[in-house]
């Protein structure tokens, strides 16, 4: 299964993607703990776009669920960033911890950022399922069309 959303670079877009992605994952039978991790990670990535991608008015979120994994791609057409993605931020800091939080919650986080072209954030997480979920037993080809 794969879907894409073209969103305005506004604060209100973050709860929209959380709702759509959360409902989709829950509908497939993904465990609530796994859904929560993914939603916090996507919120951090989208919030970074809203706060820092100044030269763009829109961004895109592409979500794919395939083979027991959720792969998310957050794309902006901003100025890119050249900053250190692994910098140390005090734990009580009000900002600057988004990348650290994403790395703690998903299995893989990577970035492709280029000046004046934009940034792509990739998030990947192995899914865990609710005990009663019937979708986890579906053949992978059927999962692509579930929902």
N, CA and C atoms as an extended XYZ file, in Angstrom:
441
Properties=species:S:1:pos:R:3:atomname:S:1:resname:S:1:resid:I:1 pbc="F F F"
N         0.849       -1.159        0.000 N   UNK     1
C         0.000        0.000        0.000 CA  UNK     1
C         0.898        1.226        0.000 C   UNK     1
N         0.505        2.225       -0.766 N   UNK     2
C         1.289        3.451       -0.833 CA  UNK     2
C         0.326        4.612       -1.047 C   UNK     2
N         0.583        5.719       -0.351 N   UNK     3
C        -0.181        6.926       -0.611 CA  UNK     3
C         0.710        8.137       -0.423 C   UNK     3
N         0.269        9.230       -1.013 N   UNK     4
C         1.041       10.464       -0.979 CA  UNK     4
C         0.103       11.620       -0.669 C   UNK     4
N         0.577       12.540        0.150 N   UNK     5
C        -0.189       13.742        0.475 CA  UNK     5
C         0.651       14.973        0.168 C   UNK     5
N         0.063       15.907       -0.529 N   UNK     6
C         0.678       17.197       -0.804 CA  UNK     6
C         0.070       18.164        0.203 C   UNK     6
N         0.904       18.714        1.090 N   UNK     7
C         0.413       19.486        2.230 CA  UNK     7
C         0.934       20.914        2.218 C   UNK     7
N         0.131       21.847        2.733 N   UNK     8
C         0.641       23.208        2.894 CA  UNK     8
C         1.640       23.237        4.057 C   UNK     8
N         2.639       24.080        3.950 N   UNK     9
C         3.629       24.196        5.026 CA  UNK     9
C         3.042       25.070        6.130 C   UNK     9
N         2.084       24.466        6.838 N   UNK    10
C         1.379       25.126        7.928 CA  UNK    10
C         1.310       24.178        9.115 C   UNK    10
N         1.258       24.734       10.296 N   UNK    11
C         1.201       23.940       11.523 CA  UNK    11
C         0.042       22.948       11.512 C   UNK    11
N        -1.104       23.327       10.960 N   UNK    12
C        -2.279       22.458       10.955 CA  UNK    12
C        -2.109       21.217       10.075 C   UNK    12
N        -1.097       21.199        9.216 N   UNK    13
C        -0.886       20.016        8.377 CA  UNK    13
C        -0.348       18.828        9.180 C   UNK    13
N         0.311       19.087       10.296 N   UNK    14
C         0.909       18.005       11.095 CA  UNK    14
C        -0.165       17.086       11.685 C   UNK    14
N        -1.203       17.607       12.335 N   UNK    15
C        -2.237       16.689       12.824 CA  UNK    15
C        -2.988       15.980       11.690 C   UNK    15
N        -3.050       16.593       10.516 N   UNK    16
C        -3.713       15.935        9.380 CA  UNK    16
C        -2.961       14.670        8.993 C   UNK    16
N        -1.655       14.759        8.824 N   UNK    17
C        -0.892       13.565        8.447 CA  UNK    17
C        -0.907       12.546        9.575 C   UNK    17
N        -0.854       12.992       10.812 N   UNK    18
C        -0.939       12.055       11.949 CA  UNK    18
C        -2.246       11.268       11.899 C   UNK    18
N        -3.343       11.961       11.631 N   UNK    19
C        -4.659       11.308       11.617 CA  UNK    19
C        -4.760       10.299       10.473 C   UNK    19
N        -4.366       10.710        9.287 N   UNK    20
C        -4.485        9.829        8.120 CA  UNK    20
C        -3.574        8.616        8.267 C   UNK    20
N        -2.323        8.840        8.631 N   UNK    21
C        -1.382        7.729        8.780 CA  UNK    21
C        -1.779        6.829        9.945 C   UNK    21
N        -2.167        7.415       11.062 N   UNK    22
C        -2.576        6.624       12.223 CA  UNK    22
C        -3.783        5.754       11.927 C   UNK    22
N        -4.801        6.325       11.286 N   UNK    23
C        -5.993        5.548       10.939 CA  UNK    23
C        -5.653        4.416        9.976 C   UNK    23
N        -4.763        4.684        9.027 N   UNK    24
C        -4.360        3.650        8.071 CA  UNK    24
C        -3.645        2.506        8.777 C   UNK    24
N        -2.675        2.825        9.617 N   UNK    25
C        -1.920        1.782       10.321 CA  UNK    25
C        -2.822        0.985       11.266 C   UNK    25
N        -3.678        1.661       11.983 N   UNK    26
C        -4.605        0.958       12.883 CA  UNK    26
C        -5.553        0.064       12.095 C   UNK    26
N        -6.020        0.549       10.953 N   UNK    27
C        -6.906       -0.232       10.104 CA  UNK    27
C        -6.271       -1.499        9.588 C   UNK    27
N        -4.960       -1.474        9.429 N   UNK    28
C        -4.229       -2.668        8.986 CA  UNK    28
C        -3.899       -3.609       10.139 C   UNK    28
N        -4.110       -3.146       11.372 N   UNK    29
C        -3.852       -3.999       12.529 CA  UNK    29
C        -2.480       -3.834       13.149 C   UNK    29
N        -1.831       -2.714       12.883 N   UNK    30
C        -0.527       -2.444       13.488 CA  UNK    30
C        -0.744       -2.155       14.976 C   UNK    30
N         0.167       -2.644       15.813 N   UNK    31
C         0.039       -2.457       17.261 CA  UNK    31
C         0.047       -0.976       17.613 C   UNK    31
N        -0.642       -0.637       18.679 N   UNK    32
C        -0.755        0.762       19.091 CA  UNK    32
C         0.609        1.355       19.456 C   UNK    32
N         1.487        0.584       20.078 N   UNK    33
C         2.825        1.088       20.429 CA  UNK    33
C         3.614        1.433       19.172 C   UNK    33
N         3.514        0.600       18.162 N   UNK    34
C         4.214        0.849       16.897 CA  UNK    34
C         3.635        2.080       16.202 C   UNK    34
N         2.307        2.184       16.175 N   UNK    35
C         1.651        3.353       15.587 CA  UNK    35
C         2.113        4.624       16.298 C   UNK    35
N         2.151        4.593       17.622 N   UNK    36
C         2.557        5.769       18.392 CA  UNK    36
C         3.981        6.205       18.037 C   UNK    36
N         4.905        5.249       17.935 N   UNK    37
C         6.291        5.580       17.562 CA  UNK    37
C         6.348        6.246       16.193 C   UNK    37
N         5.642        5.682       15.239 N   UNK    38
C         5.651        6.218       13.872 CA  UNK    38
C         5.041        7.618       13.846 C   UNK    38
N         3.957        7.819       14.584 N   UNK    39
C         3.301        9.125       14.567 CA  UNK    39
C         4.146       10.213       15.209 C   UNK    39
N         4.866        9.889       16.262 N   UNK    40
C         5.756       10.893       16.866 CA  UNK    40
C         6.893       11.223       15.894 C   UNK    40
N         7.462       10.203       15.254 N   UNK    41
C         8.565       10.430       14.305 CA  UNK    41
C         8.110       11.279       13.118 C   UNK    41
N         6.944       10.969       12.548 N   UNK    42
C         6.465       11.750       11.402 CA  UNK    42
C         6.118       13.170       11.834 C   UNK    42
N         5.613       13.335       13.052 N   UNK    43
C         5.317       14.671       13.567 CA  UNK    43
C         6.581       15.509       13.667 C   UNK    43
N         7.657       14.905       14.163 N   UNK    44
C         8.930       15.625       14.274 CA  UNK    44
C         9.444       16.040       12.899 C   UNK    44
N         9.385       15.128       11.940 N   UNK    45
C         9.877       15.435       10.593 CA  UNK    45
C         9.043       16.542        9.945 C   UNK    45
N         7.723       16.446       10.049 N   UNK    46
C         6.852       17.448        9.439 CA  UNK    46
C         6.971       18.799       10.146 C   UNK    46
N         7.124       18.776       11.456 N   UNK    47
C         7.310       20.021       12.209 CA  UNK    47
C         8.594       20.718       11.772 C   UNK    47
N         9.636       19.946       11.515 N   UNK    48
C        10.879       20.541       11.011 CA  UNK    48
C        10.649       21.256        9.684 C   UNK    48
N         9.860       20.651        8.791 N   UNK    49
C         9.550       21.300        7.520 CA  UNK    49
C         8.787       22.601        7.774 C   UNK    49
N         7.757       22.527        8.584 N   UNK    50
C         6.921       23.702        8.861 CA  UNK    50
C         7.761       24.839        9.447 C   UNK    50
N         8.693       24.500       10.338 N   UNK    51
C         9.472       25.537       11.011 CA  UNK    51
C        10.693       26.020       10.234 C   UNK    51
N        11.259       25.159        9.381 N   UNK    52
C        12.566       25.504        8.816 CA  UNK    52
C        12.647       25.596        7.295 C   UNK    52
N        11.689       25.084        6.549 N   UNK    53
C        11.776       25.098        5.084 CA  UNK    53
C        11.173       26.392        4.543 C   UNK    53
N        11.835       27.489        4.824 N   UNK    54
C        11.279       28.817        4.579 CA  UNK    54
C        10.940       29.147        3.133 C   UNK    54
N        11.647       28.589        2.192 N   UNK    55
C        11.428       29.028        0.807 CA  UNK    55
C        10.410       28.172        0.056 C   UNK    55
N         9.639       27.383        0.758 N   UNK    56
C         8.631       26.562        0.089 CA  UNK    56
C         7.285       26.738        0.783 C   UNK    56
N         6.212       26.629        0.025 N   UNK    57
C         4.884       26.785        0.617 CA  UNK    57
C         4.191       25.440        0.811 C   UNK    57
N         4.745       24.363        0.250 N   UNK    58
C         4.122       23.047        0.335 CA  UNK    58
C         5.199       21.998        0.586 C   UNK    58
N         4.760       20.837        1.055 N   UNK    59
C         5.646       19.687        1.185 CA  UNK    59
C         4.835       18.427        0.945 C   UNK    59
N         5.539       17.320        0.747 N   UNK    60
C         4.876       16.060        0.412 CA  UNK    60
C         5.286       14.983        1.407 C   UNK    60
N         4.310       14.165        1.783 N   UNK    61
C         4.568       12.990        2.604 CA  UNK    61
C         4.142       11.781        1.786 C   UNK    61
N         5.068       10.849        1.606 N   UNK    62
C         4.792        9.606        0.887 CA  UNK    62
C         4.928        8.476        1.897 C   UNK    62
N         3.884        7.681        2.030 N   UNK    63
C         3.881        6.568        2.982 CA  UNK    63
C         3.722        5.264        2.219 C   UNK    63
N         4.563        4.298        2.553 N   UNK    64
C         4.469        2.975        1.963 CA  UNK    64
C         4.482        1.919        3.049 C   UNK    64
N         3.596        0.951        2.934 N   UNK    65
C         3.538       -0.161        3.872 CA  UNK    65
C         3.664       -1.411        3.030 C   UNK    65
N         4.782       -2.120        3.237 N   UNK    66
C         5.084       -3.252        2.378 CA  UNK    66
C         6.015       -4.208        3.112 C   UNK    66
N         5.726       -5.477        3.040 N   UNK    67
C         6.625       -6.477        3.612 CA  UNK    67
C         6.852       -6.322        5.098 C   UNK    67
N         5.857       -5.864        5.837 N   UNK    68
C         6.006       -5.723        7.281 CA  UNK    68
C         6.774       -4.494        7.706 C   UNK    68
N         6.946       -3.546        6.797 N   UNK    69
C         7.650       -2.302        7.121 CA  UNK    69
C         6.840       -1.099        6.685 C   UNK    69
N         7.025       -0.028        7.411 N   UNK    70
C         6.461        1.267        7.039 CA  UNK    70
C         7.636        2.150        6.622 C   UNK    70
N         7.560        2.678        5.414 N   UNK    71
C         8.595        3.567        4.899 CA  UNK    71
C         7.945        4.911        4.608 C   UNK    71
N         8.504        5.950        5.190 N   UNK    72
C         7.966        7.296        5.030 CA  UNK    72
C         9.017        8.199        4.402 C   UNK    72
N         8.557        9.061        3.528 N   UNK    73
C         9.447       10.008        2.865 CA  UNK    73
C         8.785       11.376        2.980 C   UNK    73
N         9.490       12.327        3.585 N   UNK    74
C         8.988       13.682        3.757 CA  UNK    74
C         9.850       14.579        2.875 C   UNK    74
N         9.225       15.242        1.910 N   UNK    75
C         9.961       15.979        0.877 CA  UNK    75
C         9.571       17.446        0.919 C   UNK    75
N        10.574       18.323        1.025 N   UNK    76
C        10.317       19.750        0.891 CA  UNK    76
C        11.219       20.317       -0.187 C   UNK    76
N        10.843       21.436       -0.715 N   UNK    77
C        11.623       22.105       -1.767 CA  UNK    77
C        12.269       23.367       -1.216 C   UNK    77
N        12.644       23.309        0.061 N   UNK    78
C        13.251       24.467        0.719 CA  UNK    78
C        14.711       24.634        0.353 C   UNK    78
N        15.433       25.314        1.209 N   UNK    79
C        16.835       25.627        0.952 CA  UNK    79
C        17.780       24.505        1.355 C   UNK    79
N        17.271       23.443        1.945 N   UNK    80
C        18.147       22.379        2.427 CA  UNK    80
C        18.831       22.826        3.703 C   UNK    80
N        19.549       21.903        4.307 N   UNK    81
C        20.302       22.265        5.502 CA  UNK    81
C        21.679       21.623        5.435 C   UNK    81
N        22.623       22.278        6.047 N   UNK    82
C        23.992       21.766        6.050 CA  UNK    82
C        24.438       21.438        7.460 C   UNK    82
N        23.520       21.570        8.400 N   UNK    83
C        23.853       21.367        9.808 CA  UNK    83
C        24.157       19.922       10.139 C   UNK    83
N        24.770       19.743       11.265 N   UNK    84
C        25.100       18.426       11.811 CA  UNK    84
C        23.821       17.755       12.291 C   UNK    84
N        23.506       16.550       11.773 N   UNK    85
C        22.268       15.873       12.163 CA  UNK    85
C        22.441       15.070       13.438 C   UNK    85
N        23.631       14.916       13.922 N   UNK    86
C        23.846       14.146       15.142 CA  UNK    86
C        24.354       14.990       16.292 C   UNK    86
N        24.151       16.317       16.215 N   UNK    87
C        24.676       17.205       17.248 CA  UNK    87
C        24.029       16.921       18.595 C   UNK    87
N        24.775       17.202       19.621 N   UNK    88
C        24.295       16.958       20.975 CA  UNK    88
C        23.449       18.141       21.441 C   UNK    88
N        22.251       17.824       21.922 N   UNK    89
C        21.338       18.842       22.422 CA  UNK    89
C        20.975       18.459       23.848 C   UNK    89
N        21.002       19.388       24.777 N   UNK    90
C        20.631       19.054       26.159 CA  UNK    90
C        19.230       18.449       26.219 C   UNK    90
N        19.023       17.437       27.068 N   UNK    91
C        17.720       16.767       27.128 CA  UNK    91
C        16.566       17.664       27.550 C   UNK    91
N        16.864       18.763       28.236 N   UNK    92
C        15.800       19.662       28.670 CA  UNK    92
C        15.577       20.826       27.699 C   UNK    92
N        16.233       20.779       26.542 N   UNK    93
C        16.088       21.833       25.554 CA  UNK    93
C        14.676       21.821       24.962 C   UNK    93
N        14.147       23.011       24.686 N   UNK    94
C        12.809       23.147       24.098 CA  UNK    94
C        12.800       22.823       22.619 C   UNK    94
N        13.947       22.880       21.953 N   UNK    95
C        14.005       22.592       20.521 CA  UNK    95
C        15.335       21.923       20.181 C   UNK    95
N        15.407       21.398       18.970 N   UNK    96
C        16.646       20.795       18.507 CA  UNK    96
C        16.773       19.311       18.768 C   UNK    96
N        15.725       18.692       19.337 N   UNK    97
C        15.799       17.262       19.660 CA  UNK    97
C        15.047       16.383       18.669 C   UNK    97
N        14.452       16.962       17.633 N   UNK    98
C        13.614       16.203       16.709 CA  UNK    98
C        14.317       15.034       16.050 C   UNK    98
N        15.521       15.246       15.561 N   UNK    99
C        16.253       14.174       14.882 CA  UNK    99
C        16.601       13.066       15.871 C   UNK    99
N        17.003       13.434       17.069 N   UNK   100
C        17.310       12.442       18.106 CA  UNK   100
C        16.067       11.622       18.439 C   UNK   100
N        14.934       12.280       18.544 N   UNK   101
C        13.679       11.577       18.835 CA  UNK   101
C        13.330       10.620       17.699 C   UNK   101
N        13.437       11.088       16.456 N   UNK   102
C        13.145       10.216       15.308 CA  UNK   102
C        14.030        8.974       15.330 C   UNK   102
N        15.317        9.175       15.582 N   UNK   103
C        16.259        8.045       15.600 CA  UNK   103
C        15.950        7.055       16.712 C   UNK   103
N        15.388        7.544       17.814 N   UNK   104
C        15.052        6.659       18.936 CA  UNK   104
C        13.792        5.838       18.661 C   UNK   104
N        12.920        6.313       17.779 N   UNK   105
C        11.614        5.680       17.601 CA  UNK   105
C        11.476        4.792       16.374 C   UNK   105
N        12.286        5.019       15.353 N   UNK   106
C        12.188        4.200       14.146 CA  UNK   106
C        13.513        3.478       13.906 C   UNK   106
N        13.488        2.510       13.009 N   UNK   107
C        14.674        1.685       12.775 CA  UNK   107
C        15.733        2.373       11.935 C   UNK   107
N        15.312        3.262       11.050 N   UNK   108
C        16.295        3.923       10.191 CA  UNK   108
C        15.806        5.336        9.874 C   UNK   108
N        16.716        6.289        9.981 N   UNK   109
C        16.467        7.688        9.632 CA  UNK   109
C        17.608        8.123        8.739 C   UNK   109
N        17.276        8.700        7.600 N   UNK   110
C        18.336        9.242        6.741 CA  UNK   110
C        17.827       10.511        6.060 C   UNK   110
N        18.773       11.281        5.551 N   UNK   111
C        18.466       12.583        4.975 CA  UNK   111
C        19.186       12.739        3.648 C   UNK   111
N        18.530       13.414        2.741 N   UNK   112
C        19.163       13.854        1.504 CA  UNK   112
C        18.811       15.336        1.393 C   UNK   112
N        19.766       16.188        1.694 N   UNK   113
C        19.514       17.620        1.720 CA  UNK   113
C        20.517       18.327        0.834 C   UNK   113
N        19.996       19.159       -0.042 N   UNK   114
C        20.858       19.885       -0.968 CA  UNK   114
C        20.450       21.348       -1.000 C   UNK   114
N        21.431       22.233       -0.917 N   UNK   115
C        21.115       23.671       -0.932 CA  UNK   115
C        20.287       24.043       -2.155 C   UNK   115
N        19.251       24.830       -1.926 N   UNK   116
C        18.365       25.360       -2.962 CA  UNK   116
C        17.574       24.298       -3.724 C   UNK   116
N        17.656       23.030       -3.327 N   UNK   117
C        16.862       21.967       -3.943 CA  UNK   117
C        15.845       21.438       -2.950 C   UNK   117
N        16.265       21.283       -1.696 N   UNK   118
C        15.357       20.830       -0.658 CA  UNK   118
C        15.902       19.666        0.126 C   UNK   118
N        15.042       19.092        0.929 N   UNK   119
C        15.424       18.014        1.831 CA  UNK   119
C        14.414       16.882        1.728 C   UNK   119
N        14.941       15.668        1.755 N   UNK   120
C        14.101       14.478        1.867 CA  UNK   120
C        14.516       13.775        3.146 C   UNK   120
N        13.536       13.502        4.003 N   UNK   121
C        13.760       12.741        5.220 CA  UNK   121
C        13.141       11.370        4.991 C   UNK   121
N        13.930       10.323        5.232 N   UNK   122
C        13.455        8.947        5.102 CA  UNK   122
C        13.344        8.339        6.497 C   UNK   122
N        12.177        7.769        6.796 N   UNK   123
C        11.946        7.069        8.059 CA  UNK   123
C        11.487        5.655        7.723 C   UNK   123
N        12.046        4.678        8.414 N   UNK   124
C        11.654        3.288        8.169 CA  UNK   124
C        11.499        2.568        9.502 C   UNK   124
N        10.421        1.796        9.625 N   UNK   125
C        10.175        1.054       10.861 CA  UNK   125
C         9.522       -0.290       10.539 C   UNK   125
N        10.064       -1.348       11.163 N   UNK   126
C         9.424       -2.662       11.090 CA  UNK   126
C         8.137       -2.595       11.897 C   UNK   126
N         7.090       -3.156       11.340 N   UNK   127
C         5.792       -3.087       11.996 CA  UNK   127
C         5.603       -4.238       12.967 C   UNK   127
N         4.956       -3.951       14.073 N   UNK   128
C         4.502       -4.996       14.986 CA  UNK   128
C         2.980       -4.954       14.945 C   UNK   128
N         2.373       -6.101       15.151 N   UNK   129
C         0.945       -6.243       14.900 CA  UNK   129
C         0.160       -6.498       16.178 C   UNK   129
N        -1.115       -6.106       16.151 N   UNK   130
C        -2.034       -6.466       17.218 CA  UNK   130
C        -2.239       -7.979       17.151 C   UNK   130
N        -2.420       -8.606       18.291 N   UNK   131
C        -2.594      -10.058       18.328 CA  UNK   131
C        -3.725      -10.541       17.446 C   UNK   131
N        -4.821       -9.798       17.432 N   UNK   132
C        -5.983      -10.240       16.675 CA  UNK   132
C        -5.959       -9.805       15.214 C   UNK   132
N        -4.885       -9.165       14.790 N   UNK   133
C        -4.823       -8.645       13.437 CA  UNK   133
C        -4.793       -9.766       12.413 C   UNK   133
N        -5.735       -9.719       11.502 N   UNK   134
C        -5.750      -10.709       10.430 CA  UNK   134
C        -4.871      -10.282        9.271 C   UNK   134
N        -4.579       -8.990        9.154 N   UNK   135
C        -3.802       -8.523        8.011 CA  UNK   135
C        -2.356       -8.982        8.061 C   UNK   135
N        -1.813       -9.249        9.232 N   UNK   136
C        -0.416       -9.683        9.293 CA  UNK   136
C        -0.239      -11.064        8.683 C   UNK   136
N        -1.337      -11.813        8.551 N   UNK   137
C        -1.274      -13.145        7.965 CA  UNK   137
C        -1.517      -13.132        6.460 C   UNK   137
N        -1.841      -11.974        5.922 N   UNK   138
C        -2.093      -11.880        4.494 CA  UNK   138
C        -0.801      -12.033        3.705 C   UNK   138
N        -0.933      -12.567        2.540 N   UNK   139
C         0.202      -12.634        1.619 CA  UNK   139
C         0.646      -11.198        1.335 C   UNK   139
N         1.955      -10.936        1.227 N   UNK   140
C         2.431       -9.561        1.014 CA  UNK   140
C         1.774       -8.851       -0.169 C   UNK   140
N         1.434       -9.581       -1.224 N   UNK   141
C         0.777       -8.945       -2.374 CA  UNK   141
C        -0.626       -8.466       -2.018 C   UNK   141
N        -1.310       -9.197       -1.137 N   UNK   142
C        -2.641       -8.783       -0.716 CA  UNK   142
C        -2.575       -7.590        0.225 C   UNK   142
N        -1.529       -7.519        1.037 N   UNK   143
C        -1.384       -6.396        1.957 CA  UNK   143
C        -1.287       -5.084        1.204 C   UNK   143
N        -0.712       -5.117        0.023 N   UNK   144
C        -0.580       -3.901       -0.780 CA  UNK   144
C        -1.938       -3.313       -1.128 C   UNK   144
N        -2.985       -4.135       -1.172 N   UNK   145
C        -4.301       -3.645       -1.535 CA  UNK   145
C        -5.271       -3.630       -0.364 C   UNK   145
N        -4.813       -3.999        0.824 N   UNK   146
C        -5.702       -4.031        2.000 CA  UNK   146
C        -6.115       -2.628        2.381 C   UNK   146
N        -7.298       -2.489        2.934 N   UNK   147
C        -7.744       -1.198        3.425 CA  UNK   147
C        -8.670       -0.564        2.470 C   UNK   147
